[in-house]
Amino acid sequence: MPLKFIPKISRYANLYFFIQNLSEWHFSNRKKHNEEWHKELSFFKEANFCIKEFKKIHEKYSFGDKYLGRPFFLYDDPWPLIKDLVVEDEYVKIKNIFSTLEPYFNTIYIKDEVVLKRWETIIEEPTFAEKASYLNNTLANFYGCPPYNEHCIIYLLLSTKEKNGGTAGTINNHSITLELSRTPLELEKHALNILWHELIHLYFSKYTLYSLLKKYTNSNLEIMKKIDELVASSLLPNGLLKQHTLVNIDESKISKNFNARVISDKIIPIQKLIYPYLKEKRTIDVELIQEFYLLCNK
């Protein structure tokens, strides 16, 4: 199956993303998005109450089989599935929350959807995927797996100019999200880098990295995820592969802003370990896993 990116703009997905991000029910919520939205919008008392109420509800339906957000991405009408997922009084509250906050969302979305549609046009071009052939082959060699050759759905979401990002694995195993609505179109390479960072989590790390980590950490999922994020961030979007070639390991030439949620001082030592593997086209092995583990436990 040839690699194909399928961009998708869903109003319900964006409405959900807007509300859940404002609620800050999870540590991964984008604080910069909320700061900018609060500057643009004047939330009345009822709206602020709804935001707090949604946080309480959503914390009960976190990621996994009962992830509250999934129906908003996968279905044109998510409400029947939401009704089956939550208890009756919560369903009524969620409907009211969405009804109350939708006018605020509309103010943002009517402008941001225009840019999302431009990104949609860029991403659906075959050349968009072809431009990342070096990344695909390099990651495949490093992670010890075939190149990624699937049809991947990319849900395009709201962002701020200063902050964009993505997620992988929360919806299903062939979809990711990208926040691009206020990202300048000339930053196409950076958008690609974010996308391939998420594909590391969705696909590449599931092979040799996780296989060896399971043995070495005794299947400690917390440590495995931590190492996965450190390694992925050391590569993309601002790491060793950010120029779609292997950058010089000289720290002065490497970005110090790898991941908003990870201290850069933790990533630079990982880069030093990874660099010779990439340069010599070697695959992750037990020795490298041991070094990762030691660094993560310092």
Secondary structure as GFF3:
##gff-version 3
##sequence-region A 1 298
A	DSSP	beta_strand	4	8	.	.	.	ID=ss1
A	DSSP	alpha_helix	11	23	.	.	.	ID=ss2
A	DSSP	alpha_helix	31	40	.	.	.	ID=ss3
A	DSSP	alpha_helix	45	58	.	.	.	ID=ss4
A	DSSP	alpha_helix	70	74	.	.	.	ID=ss5
A	DSSP	alpha_helix	79	85	.	.	.	ID=ss6
A	DSSP	alpha_helix	88	123	.	.	.	ID=ss7
A	DSSP	alpha_helix	126	130	.	.	.	ID=ss8
A	DSSP	alpha_helix	133	143	.	.	.	ID=ss9
A	DSSP	beta_strand	151	157	.	.	.	ID=ss10
A	DSSP	beta_strand	165	168	.	.	.	ID=ss11
A	DSSP	beta_strand	175	179	.	.	.	ID=ss12
A	DSSP	three_ten_helix	185	187	.	.	.	ID=ss13
A	DSSP	alpha_helix	188	202	.	.	.	ID=ss14
A	DSSP	three_ten_helix	204	206	.	.	.	ID=ss15
A	DSSP	alpha_helix	208	216	.	.	.	ID=ss16
A	DSSP	alpha_helix	221	235	.	.	.	ID=ss17
A	DSSP	three_ten_helix	251	253	.	.	.	ID=ss18
A	DSSP	alpha_helix	264	279	.	.	.	ID=ss19
A	DSSP	alpha_helix	286	296	.	.	.	ID=ss20
###
